[in-house]
Structure formats: C-alpha cells, structure tokens
Amino acid sequence: MPVGHPNNLVQRGRVYYFRRAVPYTLWDRVGRRELKASLKTTELAIAKLRCRKFSNRFEQLIETRSD
C-alpha cells in the first residue's frame, strides 16, 4: 500500500475497508479476533476520513471493554 495510507485501511477490489485486530485479552468478550467494516467508498480521500472515525470509535470501545 502506498505511503500515506492509515494502517487500518484496506482496499478490496475498488472498495475500501476498515480492518483492525482485537487485543488478545478481549477476544472472548468481543467474540472475534478482528473487526472489519466496509467504508462504502471507492475514493481514497473519503476512505481516509471514515477510517479515522472508525479507528477513534474502535479505541473508545476497547477502552470501555478493558475496564
């Protein structure tokens, strides 16, 4: 992937996806090892913005689940 892409941004075909590993300590509570979601866009600029929002929300969820 070219420089400048967020680590959690993945392109499948033309569509971009958010993809992030769930911390090992939370696998049982979350029920999966990885979270994936379509960003529903083929445009890189929009995908970067949506990926950032997903990443921020993911961090919030991880913090609340870790308590």
Secondary structure, DSSP 8 states (H G I E B T S, - for coil): --TT--TTEEEETTEEEEEEE--GGGHHHHSSSEEEEE---S-HHHHHHHHHHHHHHHHHHHHHHH-
